[in-house]
Amino acid sequence: MRGLFFGALALALAAPAAAADDEAGADLGGGMASYFSREMEGNRTANGERCDPDTLTAAHRTAPFGSRIRVTSLTTGKSVIVRVNDRGPFSRGRVIDLSHAAAREIGMHR
């Protein structure tokens, strides 16, 4: 699924801890994000689900499907945990494509 980019957002990625007592999850680095166009709604994702822009999901090149990743905006300081259900982004310089709902949560959505 191709994501459409609507503005640069520097962010940090991390696998969240499994429980409150656990140490922080693995650091997955950071980079630039994009988010899916609403036009993608209903299309199949790489794992076979229907794309739903109102769920907290994302596309990542290598994270296993079902993985949960904490995405933190370095601009706003807000973070959201998303579930990986697709592959991408395919735009040069992007590390993750977010759903509309996830983009709104971290202040990325216009």
C-alpha positions in Angstrom: 0.0 0.0 0.0 1.4 3.4 -0.9 1.2 6.1 1.7 0.8 9.7 0.8 3.1 12.2 2.5 1.5 15.4 3.9 4.4 17.0 5.8 7.7 16.2 7.4 7.6 14.8 10.9 10.7 13.7 12.7 9.9 10.8 15.0 11.4 8.1 17.2 10.3 4.4 17.0 10.4 1.9 19.9 8.9 -1.5 20.7 6.8 -0.8 23.8 7.4 -2.8 27.0 5.2 -5.8 27.5 4.2 -4.9 31.1 4.5 -1.8 33.3 7.4 -3.3 35.3 9.4 -4.2 32.2 12.2 -2.1 31.0 11.5 0.1 27.9 11.2 -1.8 24.7 13.8 -2.0 22.0 14.8 1.2 20.3 14.0 1.0 16.6 15.6 4.3 15.6 13.9 7.2 14.1 13.3 9.1 10.9 10.6 10.7 8.8 7.0 9.4 8.7 4.1 9.7 6.3 0.5 8.7 6.6 -2.0 6.8 4.4 -4.5 8.7 2.2 -8.2 8.1 3.0 -8.4 6.9 -0.6 -6.7 3.7 0.6 -9.7 2.8 2.8 -10.9 -0.7 2.1 -7.9 -1.8 0.1 -6.1 -4.9 1.3 -2.9 -4.5 3.4 0.1 -6.8 3.0 -1.2 -9.1 5.8 -4.6 -9.4 4.1 -6.6 -7.0 6.3 -8.8 -4.2 4.9 -7.2 -0.8 5.4 -9.1 1.2 8.0 -7.8 4.8 8.5 -9.6 4.9 11.9 -7.5 2.2 13.5 -4.0 2.7 15.1 -2.0 0.8 12.4 1.1 1.3 10.4 3.3 0.0 7.5 6.9 -0.8 8.3 9.5 -2.5 6.0 10.8 -5.1 8.4 8.8 -5.3 11.6 6.7 -8.5 11.8 3.0 -8.2 11.3 1.2 -7.7 14.6 4.2 -6.0 16.1 3.4 -3.0 18.3 5.6 0.1 17.8 5.5 3.3 19.9 5.8 6.2 17.5 6.8 9.5 19.2 6.8 12.9 17.4 10.0 14.8 18.2 8.1 18.0 17.3 5.1 17.6 19.6 6.4 15.1 22.1 3.1 13.0 21.7 3.3 9.3 21.2 1.0 6.5 20.0 1.3 2.7 19.9 0.5 1.3 16.4 0.1 -2.3 15.2 2.1 -3.2 12.0 -0.3 -4.6 9.4 1.4 -3.6 6.1 4.7 -3.1 4.3 6.2 0.2 3.4 6.8 3.0 3.2 8.2 3.0 -0.3 9.0 6.7 -0.4 12.7 7.4 -0.1 13.7 8.7 3.4 10.5 7.5 5.2 10.7 4.9 7.9 7.0 4.3 8.7 3.5 5.0 7.2 0.8 5.7 9.8 -2.9 5.5 9.6 -5.0 8.7 9.8 -5.9 7.9 13.4 -2.3 7.5 14.4 -1.2 10.7 12.6 -4.0 12.6 14.5 -2.9 11.2 17.8 0.6 12.6 17.5 -0.3 15.9 15.9 0.9 15.0 12.4 -2.5 15.2 10.7 -3.4 18.6 9.2 
